[in-house]
Amino acid sequence: MDSNAGFWIIALVVVFFLLAVRARWRKEPMPWIHILFFCSGFPALIYQIVWQRALFAIYGLNIQSVTIVVSAFMLGLGLGSLAGGALSKNARLPPVALFALAELGTAGFGLVSLKLFRWIAEFTAGSSPAMTALAAFSLIVVPTLLMGATLPLLVEYLVRSSRNIGSSVGGLYFANTLGSGVACFVAADVLMRLLGQSGSVQLAASINALVGAGALVYAFRSKRDKEEMSRPEQPMELNVHPGKGRLLPFPLALACAAFCGFAALAYEILWYRLLTFATGDTARVFASLLGSYLLGLALGSRFVERYSDRQQNRGDGVNLLGGVFFASAILGFAVGPVVALVMNFVSLANAGIATAYLIVLLSICLGALFFGATFPLIAHVSVNPARHAGAAMSFLYAANIAGSTLGSFLVGFILMDYLSLFSISLLLLVGGVASAVVVLVTNGRLTGRSRMGIAFGISIALLVVVGSRPIFSTIYDRLLFKNQYPKVHFRQVVEGRSGTIGVTPNGAVFGGGVYDGRFNVDLMHDVNMVARPFALSAFHPAPRRVLMIGLGSGSWAQVVVNQPLVEELTVVEINPGYLKLIPQYPAVSSLLGNPKVRIIIDDGRRWLMRNPSQRFDAIVMNTTFHWRNHVSSLLSVDFLEMARQHLNPGGVLFYNTTGSEDVVATGLAVYPYAVRFLNCLAVSDSPIAFDRTRWRAVLLDYVIDGKHVIDANDPKQMARLDEIVNIKEDPTGQQPFSIENNDQLRKRLQGRLIITDDNMGTEWH
């Protein structure tokens, strides 16, 4: 057994053992509902990770597809919440039995989900964005509806016995969110690496089935369930005291729940951007961030559960809610500057980064803690437990999810194209402070002490804004260059909804926190291995129509489009931010005005799926590092098979393997012919001859912006040309400036990992 997997199994067993000991010591029954809901949260997060990845592979990873998929996921949860609330007060079956059926239904869908996604993808690949949205929603509406229904159902069940809405919502929210948080860490550490997408989904479905079976047993053996179903609800309403103090007006509670969801998801998006820029955007970073975020939400919910057990005065609860809004607004705003400062004070040594990374995750956990406390506290001070608590709570939950969806859409899809990170954070801070003030004023108990609290909260918020402004202005420099800043810094930063791009004074480009080349096409001063796109002529005699996936600095595109035989270059780039930079750098500034160039802003894989009739003599990709999040969608067997359909007879796919032998082996597994050139691989269905004579002749004819790439009258340049063209073969693959033929590659790379969409290559290693 994998040692990491063994650790998590032992940890879970110990937790359940401690729960049993605690229940026996206190002479209380085992909290089976909370345990079941904890276990239910585990597969829910696995589904979210896998289904989103699967849908991104089908519909693309550009911001439009991401927004559509995430919004559809959240919308399904919201509808499920309303459905669960309606069932909780009208259904004849016990709420726990309905919860069991929802879990079993989710398990059934999970088992067939990935096959269903691929089947529907065949019919929607070339569809419009509206059809894509409809397809994505239809794919996940059933399981997300079932998941969304579970919380209102279980709240209704627990409130019937506890008569405490805050304790019930807080406890359930804690258990379920904690399960999801644990799932993030287990997925990052074990599941995705060992089981891949299909294996992880099968495990999730199995857990759902076990939870459903356990809930059915609990429902039909519980005397409490049978008694609650056999007696009328009205006597219970007459005997329940809702607590002291006035309720928070329900319309205001709905607005608070919506803003809480809005701010929480908006900050998650902002924190994710910061953390990925600091760490290079790996799949494990995303899962760890999400796990820390969910852990914070769980701990906040746990606090409200304990508070609600002890405190029944709703007036005090409303005051606490105002304070929690203040705290969530200020701490949420402060996480960004704290992350930047932590990264700025560590060295680039692995130990220092690991320590800083842990501190950053703890900061995110703390920032999310107060968001986790907000929702159950809103429920505690606004819902009367004596009147269909599950139904009332379902409206709050739906409002919270609607706010989350709007936060994801408005911030991730719109505001990031127009506002800086600081401006968006400031808007969220103002919204949080305003919410706190409105809640406290509405309470009707605005004493002198309350006024002092409001003034103190506003003062702290102003101090945080003023103190953090200089940090925000250089936040990306601090995140990437760590303690090398300010010695190493960015000359220019372009922020947008598709990502952040930074350029250093020496022209080095960093996209999403990862090196992405330089603005250079000078073969005689090759500081960015620009010999690679120049080598296209060595593999193909006449590449007239070329597709390039990924624009980056534009250097590769500038080289390829000026190849003497190229007639048309189509470039598909996911981040339009590069188009703002290219005109500013002389080496590539003419690219955008070249009539042979057509630039399309889209996800490369999705564009290929939507344009099945397009054929090219060559497809070129300066692929990013093989360990980055989602990069396997351009390196997998599935993608390489797709690319094959877009090559003319004799066509070549030429792409950067970033030094990964698994990437090279995957290319060999799909195409019968291959040649390695430096860290790139050329593959084809036709034999590839590395023609040095043709390459030399083309290089001598190369002209970029009216200037010959090689000055034939300069002996030094001619000597450099001979050095480049006469590149040596290296069957060991150890020398960086070398080539390797088809037979040598196949002999050397037997038994390597073959990357698929399902196993995701080395993303989780």
Steps between C-alpha positions, in 0.01 A plus 500: 500500500615856426634654822295817457183299449577301813543821698155630403329167571658484846411865566132444416484185712648689796248782459203262503647316801532828691140588414384167641705549819363855541141383459549218752671729750219756484236227487367643176396314185745492212442803273418278205329774299807720522728208416288414197498861387878519546537195278257656251721809470798287400367369165331835425838670475650213299215538252553875480872464423459219247183619329633849454822364350307267272269780383795736450663238276178484298399865488835670547691672779444859395324732741162469324494121537626515858228750594229296328601173666543650850175697475310193382642304793393767749159548340426130534586518872268799543208326332570193709486708815154628412385149410634365828321772695171422327538128564592552863152631584284306256653156447359190665840337536727598791759767408785257564346251259478772235864583571583133445321496165688814394830333584409182311389706200828691503690171516313367198573809296864503611560151364396599147593869510828503307366279223189717482710815475700361208189376323325836518823678403486339158175682430591841644869547416433759229212670673450866589574628854125493574478134400817429698341655809184295451698180448720559806198573713310195376801279573531592866157629599379159626789418735545858623126528562520186713804634688336837561188338648687317777571791738138628533377143550741427783447842659127427514572165663737633768293807584202277582698367796752774584259795454814703419553620145849645554632184660344278234621702201841565654557136588391367161687768307809422707480126438433525126754773431762321708441187292548700182813664639652165591411377150706783349813399688447130436437565131818710473707252697368164384186456293564691180854368478417135563148465363468768235165652411300182439634320806436801724142532376438129557630534857277805553196312370579210733513735799167655394347154483630410846373829644161444336476146634604614847245782497221260399587269787509795739170643373294186529648384832468834671202523730534875489438508127192280533362707785555826318322366192207359696409809702380833360752780474283776648525392866877511463476858375300600805754352739811650345639831619693665218740676733515845653531818296359603166575307185711658228252598225496212253547718186810648662615151595466393136705802390765424763519135395534605135778751574679247720505254208599775258797617708614149592517383136648829383780474754558135411560609140738778609691279743531227239654746256750618759600154616538358150711796394726438800531123452470438125137386470512129573201275551608422855517870586140547391384203707701614804362853475146369471560263792629784721210719395244229582673423829459866594131489409460184709665650807284811475190283485618303799532822700139594422382151597660534842385861539138412415495223758592748773337823387127533425474882500456596135587862568848394607514274195422789268773708663739210455396473135591864449838439659556192284422704188760757610758229565438314173525824301826612660673161513386410149655823371819444701574148374649629172755735659585239766569238233722746311697595812551138601630412154718812494688390813594147393785384284460295187629193688249218523486502879421869513229471238342203678479695826359805326251283315372359830464850646312612189256209525441579867433864405242389244345270760472791743358728231232244416415426864275801543323432170428152639351652814284749312250269328397282799488812717263666252280193520514505880377860529241495219329158492237394752571133577130445572383575146634275225865573574623288209289690248603841637863396510479382138422856389802630689717227351368576151572871551850414618562286192352768272740751652788257452407455135474875447833554678672247276347651187529871580852490645655221294334581168451878500675703771842340453513644149442854625620526858823419678529248781508787750186664359299178510616425854408853605148462359457176694629667817255788462215255438589300810525807723169633364334163571630508857366851559157416353468188717595686817268793428211267417537325834329793671751491788750756374647597838800720557712189520367383163579838345852480635531151352389625159745790515779266609428256218496774237824645639675161483377454143639840399836426663523166320424663165755778545768265634458240228484733198879498437504120528218460248687718249788249490315188607587286196870594523510387863310179432723381216847625584477441876797653684662597170254791482562792451831408335298292254166650408246548224519787258139446397204294622184428300202376702191350341234238554709246306804543722787726602808562285816665626802623301840569657730782385708252296193380307432172681130416496318323784144385437309387808822503703691270261775588253346544156790608279651828385441757232781378277532359145876546461647161413853637543425601859275214602406569861162324478578189289338668200680248279205270562238677285770570239545120478155440351655500150719205596193282557263616226594601143215748445296600808258734323210486745604500865298494821663626819337428836622761746638844414694602809759767426434461129861401426415154367217642289730770359753236399247261346300755302820634340608155385537550121244233405234575763188651343265505799546479877201449729575567868263394777579669832297474819622823665442826307736680736794408275348710222551808719870425546613393152468843330734649762803282417684559169596137444136397464308825457435440129333165566147628563504698175626211286225410247600133514415481872155425641473509881205337676432537873381156608605178666714307251341163560149638479583684177614175341179329607289785362684505168521136390551588132815709551821336376861615533844404379636558849365555849744675734472533878748658741327311778540611859661280764368145519424527874265797478130474572294384199800481264436129444203606285761597236735208560271199536433217259147638464627839381767355271236286330288812456793693352563218251159566343612855417825413322532481123674191355863526600410757766709547814406577860791682664476578871698576813530203739665720769748221570243235595579152373140400574383769254740364236390142564135602461576652159672178398197299612269690264713575195722249316772751416678749724815710538614682812654844446638653821203473741241489221347207317393478137250219430320390186321213330758527220876441527686807626836581347708757685624677187801712595566620144145631456506661843824682425364634172179624665692670782709688245177620332333599828407867525324659799396865487713554190817361657666167420514268799843385381745745346676286238785753486577468871742210571398483867134467410578237235700306756208523742271378222720195446496430873119513509437293188757235591335429832617164634296189563484377858330161553527544878289818510745654747643782289263799485602622152450178304259297288379142530343290229193277512677169566721648770202651680297179496791295628571741785149584619335163544281466808441872557166642612259557211302817573123490460217733592414252772838466674595867439869425458724644769267781608432340840853367563 
